[in-house]
Amino acid sequence: MGVGRFVYTPILPLMHAQAGLTTGAGARLATANYVGYLVGALAGTFLPRLVRSRAALRGALAALVASLAAMPLTHSTAVWLLLRLGAGVFSALIFVIAASSLLSRLREHPAHLPGWAFGGVGTGIALSGLLVLALRSAGDWRTAWWAAAALAAVLGAGAWGLRPEAVTRTLSVGSAAVGPESVGLAPEESASEGTDAGPEAPASGGRADRADAGRARAAGPDAGHPAEAGTSRWFAALFVSYTLEGVGYIIAGTFLVAAVEKNSPGWIGSGAWVLVGLAAVPSAALWTGLGRRRSRPTLLSAALLVQAVGVALPALSGTVVAALVSATLFGATFIGVSTLVLSIGTHLRFPRAVGLLTAGYSVGQVLGPLVAAPLLHHGYRRALVLAAVTVLAAALAALALRVRFPHRVPVPDGAVHRPAPDAGVVSPAEGFPGS
């Protein structure tokens, strides 16, 4: 999936230079892929049999390879749109099925293992960058697509024997399929706990716990509902932040390589994309580990600020160092942001939190290239500035979460729970770009 969805980014400059693809058409191809991914993710949600079907997994693997191999066979933008739309659908189905199987089979294993497994998306990104980098002097845009199809076929052969497995609660997100474990909660927490333990939270058993529990009992049996418990304002800030992140992150994720290649030697663009992938590989496990020790609203604000800096760097400086630092910061944060957002949303116990957050993030990804398209006539600098400003706005919205954030949320039985000290944290992959 990492290859099938994200190889378009390093190939895009080649298609501009050699296939006559305009910047506006390039943005529309990106949007088609993101729409397809959303459709595939929703299909995995509303058609649960797909998640448990080996035939669906193998069909999606084969169709994804075919969609990549068909790209060089035409110069029709309309056909390219359909192919990238299909690639998005097939990528989403692959990820939903694989993530469901992963989370089910690793349920009893150390919590960091699924986080590392989700790093496979980053590996796919890195391999796609290396592939295009190696082919720049030995082939053209057609060769790059065929080589990507061959690479996807090899990786697909490795996944061919994967056995899908039903999970009790599977939700597909813009860049991932997640159950309770994948959004920062251990299995035992998901049924009874939704808290964001952090430095600001007082110790369990203190006066704050007793007071919270007393207020929950006094408020009546419905006090545990998130809306009545007053978590809606924090969820609103989280929703706004994640939707803005969807817009800003996807602009950078689509046009970063093309922007870098405008001002740097040709190999730097693909090299930067390799760095994005390498930085993304450990990020899911690392951010979930941090989420166990620090306040997640604080970490979310920090991750978005770091990402905004990374996105802005190529627009502010055309140096090689700026391009490589930008790629590292971007790759290290975009999966972490999804990790933190979904864990906070689950903690707030807002009805259908993951689904709503996913919808906002996905719509943001669809809108991002369309919003940036008018700016591309003047190069990529303005588009990256727009992306950085949007991610910065997401960081500011996330900062609002820190104002009297409810580190303990009452549940319907009136009790106030907090996580076990060894509660595991597992991250979804976004998403990257989605993920």
Secondary structure, DSSP 8 states (H G I E B T S, - for coil): -HHHHHTHHHHHHHHHHHS---HHHHHHHHHHHHHHHHHHHHHHHH-HHHHT-HHHHHHHHHHHHHHHHHGGG---HHHHHHHHHHHHHHHHHHHHHHHHHHHHHTTTS-THHHHHHHTHHHHHHHHHHHHHHHHTTT--HHHHHHHHHHHHHHHHHHHTT------SS-EE-SS-EE-GGGGT--HHHHHH------TTS--TTSHHHHHHHHHHHHH-GGGGSHHHHT-HHHHHHHHHHHHHHHHHHHHHHHHHHHHHHHHS-HHHHHHHHHHHHHHHTTHHHHHHHHHTTS-HHHHHHHHHHHHHHHHHHHHH--SHHHHHHHHHHHHHHHHHHHHHHHHHHHHTT-TTHHHHHHHHHHHHHHHHHHHHGGGGGG-SHHHHHHHHHHHHHHHHHHHGGGTT--SS-B-TTS-B----TT--------BTTB-
